[in-house]
Amino acid sequence: MARFRITTKQMNNCNGVRIEPGMTVEVVTQSMSNPVSTNGGQVVADAFMRIYGIDIKKCGALSMVYLNVEQL
């Protein structure tokens, strides 16, 4: 099992969703691969919804352009 910290890099405001730089979630996955690119990033989207109540997919920010991934 691998643990990752995902942090937003920049502000984004679209489709009624506002993302601020520095918003951070931690996820645990079964694989060692990047959780943003695995299974469409669903585990990351679920974590942002659970912690911040935002749909990061709706904003189009579920990509490495907006997110920094760090393996812990």
C-alpha positions in Angstrom: 0.0 0.0 0.0 1.2 3.5 -0.8 0.2 6.8 0.8 0.2 10.0 -1.3 -0.3 13.7 -0.5 -2.0 15.7 -3.3 -1.8 19.5 -3.1 -3.3 22.0 -5.4 -0.8 24.3 -7.2 -2.9 27.3 -8.3 -6.2 29.0 -7.9 -9.0 27.8 -10.3 -12.6 29.0 -10.4 -14.9 27.4 -12.9 -18.3 25.8 -13.0 -19.1 27.1 -9.5 -16.1 25.4 -8.0 -13.3 27.4 -6.4 -10.0 25.8 -5.8 -7.3 27.6 -3.7 -3.6 26.9 -3.8 -2.4 24.7 -1.0 -5.6 22.6 -0.6 -4.2 19.2 0.5 -5.6 15.6 0.8 -4.0 12.3 1.6 -5.0 9.1 -0.1 -4.0 5.5 0.4 -3.9 3.2 -2.7 -3.2 -0.4 -3.4 -0.7 0.4 -6.1 2.5 2.5 -6.2 1.4 4.4 -9.3 0.2 8.0 -9.4 -3.4 8.2 -8.0 -4.3 11.1 -10.2 -3.8 9.1 -13.4 -5.0 5.7 -12.0 -8.7 4.9 -12.5 -9.5 8.4 -13.7 -8.3 9.9 -10.4 -11.5 8.7 -8.6 -9.8 8.2 -5.3 -8.4 11.8 -5.4 -11.8 13.2 -6.5 -13.5 11.3 -3.6 -10.9 12.7 -1.1 -11.5 16.3 -2.2 -15.3 15.8 -2.0 -15.0 14.2 1.5 -12.6 16.9 3.0 -13.5 20.1 1.2 -16.9 19.3 -0.3 -15.8 20.2 -3.9 -16.0 18.3 -7.1 -12.6 18.7 -8.5 -13.6 16.8 -11.7 -16.4 19.2 -12.4 -13.8 22.0 -12.4 -11.5 20.2 -14.7 -8.6 20.4 -12.2 -8.0 16.7 -11.8 -4.7 16.7 -13.7 -1.1 17.1 -13.0 -1.3 20.7 -14.3 -3.2 21.7 -11.2 -2.1 19.1 -8.7 1.2 18.2 -7.1 1.6 14.5 -6.0 4.0 13.5 -3.4 4.5 9.9 -2.2 4.9 9.6 1.6 
